[in-house]
Amino acid sequence: MSSPFDYRAPAELFPSRGRKTNRQMAYRRFSTAAEAIRFAVEELPDSAFLGAYIQVEDARLDSAAIRRLYGSEQFPLKRKAA
């Protein structure tokens, strides 16, 4: 069994680098993984999110893993209203 995900760990977000991705959607550092996850799901355009990944310590999370963690009951931040 793996240990629970640490939403408090620092994280780096690497959006997909497509032609339609603007400079505002470039690499970013976040003080917590939870903030990086929320930003990726709520703020990145689909074109940048699809190939995006988040680096948290030694773990690399692809867009599917990011979405799973965002939808988890353990996600500590308030989500944007649907």
PyMOL commands that set and color helices and strands:
alter all, ss='L'
color gray80, all
select helices_A, chain A and resi 23-25+33-43+46-49+63-71
alter helices_A, ss='H'
color red, helices_A
select strands_A, chain A and resi 11-14+28-30+53-56+59-62
alter strands_A, ss='S'
color yellow, strands_A
deselect
rebuild
show_as cartoon
